[in-house]
Amino acid sequence: MKANLVLILIVFTCLRMPLAADGAEPVAKADTAELKRAVIANYAAVASASYQDSLATAKKLQKAVEALLAEVSEENLAAAQRAWLSA
């Protein structure tokens, strides 16, 4: 899930980046500043999505462990193991 989200954000950003064609003039300084802002914004979006995904999986793991501690059973153990592997 994390890798897919990162890949989607990178592709989306690359599609929005102005690229110079063969023989075209270099990118102007104003365009460079805009490109820097776009790269920083993309990096922030990727980092935020990654942290949000980590938080969500950590909460699922915490609930599974709490359920296991409240009632020890094979079913709750298996659920905690699955949550641990997905986190």
PASEBA-1860 file (N, C-alpha, C; in nm, 3 decimals):
! residues 87
1> MKANLVLI> 0.082/-0.118/0.000/0.000/0.000/0.000/0.087/0.125/0.000 ~ 0.187/0.127/0.089/0.275/0.244/0.096/0.348/0.265/-0.036 ~ 0.400/0.158/-0.093/0.475/0.169/-0.217/0.387/0.218/-0.330 ~ 0.263/0.170/-0.336/0.171/0.214/-0.440/0.141/0.363/-0.428 ~ 0.120/0.411/-0.308/0.090/0.551/-0.286/0.208/0.638/-0.324 ~ 0.325/0.597/-0.285/0.446/0.673/-0.319/0.464/0.677/-0.470 ~ 0.445/0.565/-0.537/0.460/0.559/-0.681/0.359/0.650/-0.750 ~ 0.236/0.649/-0.705/0.133/0.735/-0.763/0.168/0.881/-0.747
9> LIVFTCLR> 0.214/0.919/-0.628/0.251/1.059/-0.605/0.370/1.101/-0.690 ~ 0.467/1.014/-0.706/0.584/1.047/-0.788/0.544/1.063/-0.934 ~ 0.464/0.971/-0.985/0.420/0.980/-1.124/0.338/1.106/-1.145 ~ 0.249/1.137/-1.054/0.166/1.257/-1.065/0.253/1.381/-1.069 ~ 0.353/1.388/-0.985/0.442/1.504/-0.981/0.524/1.513/-1.109 ~ 0.573/1.401/-1.157/0.652/1.402/-1.280/0.569/1.449/-1.399 ~ 0.443/1.413/-1.401/0.358/1.456/-1.511/0.335/1.607/-1.509 ~ 0.343/1.667/-1.392/0.321/1.811/-1.378/0.448/1.893/-1.397
17> MPLAADGA> 0.565/1.828/-1.399/0.692/1.900/-1.410/0.714/1.946/-1.553 ~ 0.753/2.074/-1.570/0.786/2.121/-1.705/0.924/2.071/-1.745 ~ 0.931/1.998/-1.851/1.058/1.944/-1.899/1.094/2.013/-2.030 ~ 1.221/2.042/-2.049/1.266/2.104/-2.173/1.278/1.996/-2.281 ~ 1.225/2.026/-2.399/1.235/1.933/-2.511/1.373/1.947/-2.574 ~ 1.407/1.855/-2.661/1.536/1.862/-2.730/1.548/1.995/-2.804 ~ 1.658/2.066/-2.780/1.683/2.192/-2.847/1.607/2.310/-2.788 ~ 1.531/2.290/-2.683/1.453/2.399/-2.623/1.541/2.479/-2.529
25> EPVAKADT> 1.495/2.595/-2.496/1.566/2.681/-2.402/1.566/2.616/-2.264 ~ 1.670/2.640/-2.184/1.669/2.587/-2.047/1.553/2.646/-1.967 ~ 1.518/2.578/-1.861/1.408/2.624/-1.776/1.450/2.755/-1.708 ~ 1.362/2.854/-1.710/1.391/2.985/-1.650/1.402/2.972/-1.500 ~ 1.468/3.071/-1.436/1.485/3.068/-1.291/1.351/3.070/-1.219 ~ 1.254/3.142/-1.271/1.122/3.145/-1.209/1.059/3.006/-1.213 ~ 1.079/2.936/-1.325/1.027/2.800/-1.335/1.100/2.707/-1.239 ~ 1.230/2.734/-1.218/1.308/2.653/-1.126/1.255/2.668/-0.984
33> AELKRAVI> 1.223/2.791/-0.945/1.168/2.814/-0.811/1.034/2.742/-0.796 ~ 0.953/2.749/-0.900/0.823/2.681/-0.896/0.842/2.530/-0.888 ~ 0.940/2.480/-0.961/0.970/2.337/-0.959/1.018/2.294/-0.820 ~ 1.101/2.376/-0.756/1.149/2.346/-0.622/1.031/2.338/-0.525 ~ 0.939/2.434/-0.535/0.821/2.432/-0.448/0.738/2.306/-0.472 ~ 0.724/2.266/-0.599/0.646/2.147/-0.632/0.713/2.021/-0.576 ~ 0.845/2.014/-0.585/0.917/1.898/-0.532/0.903/1.891/-0.381 ~ 0.917/2.005/-0.315/0.903/2.009/-0.168/0.760/1.971/-0.128
41> ANYAAVAS> 0.662/2.024/-0.199/0.522/1.990/-0.168/0.497/1.842/-0.188 ~ 0.554/1.785/-0.294/0.537/1.642/-0.319/0.604/1.560/-0.209 ~ 0.723/1.599/-0.170/0.794/1.528/-0.063/0.712/1.532/0.065 ~ 0.656/1.648/0.096/0.573/1.661/0.217/0.449/1.572/0.208 ~ 0.389/1.566/0.091/0.270/1.481/0.072/0.304/1.334/0.089 ~ 0.417/1.292/0.034/0.460/1.153/0.046/0.490/1.119/0.192 ~ 0.563/1.209/0.260/0.596/1.185/0.401/0.469/1.179/0.486 ~ 0.377/1.270/0.461/0.252/1.273/0.537/0.172/1.144/0.516
49> ASYQDSLA> 0.161/1.102/0.392/0.087/0.979/0.361/0.152/0.858/0.428 ~ 0.283/0.855/0.427/0.356/0.745/0.490/0.332/0.742/0.641 ~ 0.341/0.858/0.704/0.317/0.864/0.849/0.172/0.830/0.884 ~ 0.077/0.875/0.803/-0.063/0.843/0.829/-0.088/0.693/0.816 ~ -0.027/0.632/0.716/-0.041/0.487/0.698/0.021/0.412/0.815 ~ 0.138/0.458/0.860/0.204/0.394/0.975/0.118/0.406/1.101 ~ 0.059/0.523/1.121/-0.027/0.543/1.237/-0.148/0.451/1.233 ~ -0.210/0.440/1.115/-0.328/0.354/1.102/-0.295/0.208/1.131
57> TAKKLQKA> -0.184/0.160/1.078/-0.148/0.019/1.103/-0.105/-0.003/1.247 ~ -0.042/0.098/1.308/-0.004/0.086/1.450/-0.128/0.079/1.539 ~ -0.231/0.157/1.504/-0.355/0.152/1.582/-0.424/0.016/1.568 ~ -0.421/-0.041/1.448/-0.479/-0.174/1.428/-0.403/-0.278/1.509 ~ -0.272/-0.267/1.511/-0.190/-0.359/1.590/-0.219/-0.344/1.738 ~ -0.232/-0.221/1.784/-0.261/-0.197/1.925/-0.395/-0.258/1.965 ~ -0.496/-0.242/1.882/-0.627/-0.301/1.911/-0.620/-0.454/1.915 ~ -0.545/-0.511/1.822/-0.533/-0.657/1.819/-0.461/-0.710/1.943
65> VEALLAEV> -0.358/-0.639/1.986/-0.285/-0.682/2.105/-0.372/-0.665/2.229 ~ -0.446/-0.555/2.238/-0.537/-0.534/2.351/-0.643/-0.644/2.356 ~ -0.695/-0.683/2.239/-0.795/-0.790/2.235/-0.733/-0.922/2.281 ~ -0.610/-0.946/2.242/-0.540/-1.068/2.284/-0.517/-1.069/2.434 ~ -0.478/-0.955/2.489/-0.454/-0.948/2.634/-0.584/-0.959/2.713 ~ -0.693/-0.908/2.657/-0.821/-0.916/2.726/-0.875/-1.059/2.728 ~ -0.852/-1.130/2.618/-0.899/-1.268/2.609/-0.800/-1.349/2.525 ~ -0.721/-1.426/2.593/-0.620/-1.507/2.524/-0.689/-1.623/2.455
73> SEENLAAA> -0.672/-1.628/2.322/-0.730/-1.738/2.244/-0.648/-1.752/2.116 ~ -0.666/-1.865/2.051/-0.595/-1.888/1.924/-0.638/-1.785/1.820 ~ -0.766/-1.753/1.818/-0.820/-1.657/1.721/-0.759/-1.519/1.742 ~ -0.755/-1.472/1.867/-0.698/-1.341/1.896/-0.547/-1.339/1.872 ~ -0.481/-1.451/1.900/-0.338/-1.460/1.872/-0.312/-1.449/1.722 ~ -0.390/-1.519/1.644/-0.375/-1.514/1.498/-0.402/-1.373/1.445 ~ -0.504/-1.307/1.501/-0.535/-1.170/1.459/-0.421/-1.075/1.495 ~ -0.362/-1.091/1.611/-0.249/-1.008/1.652/-0.128/-1.034/1.563
81> QRAWLSA> -0.107/-1.159/1.527/0.006/-1.192/1.439/-0.013/-1.130/1.301 ~ -0.135/-1.136/1.248/-0.164/-1.075/1.117/-0.145/-0.925/1.123 ~ -0.191/-0.862/1.231/-0.174/-0.717/1.246/-0.027/-0.680/1.257 ~ 0.050/-0.762/1.326/0.194/-0.736/1.341/0.264/-0.747/1.205 ~ 0.227/-0.848/1.126/0.290/-0.865/0.996/0.254/-0.754/0.899 ~ 0.131/-0.703/0.908/0.091/-0.595/0.817/0.146/-0.459/0.860 ~ 0.183/-0.449/0.989/0.243/-0.322/1.036/0.387/-0.322/1.000
END
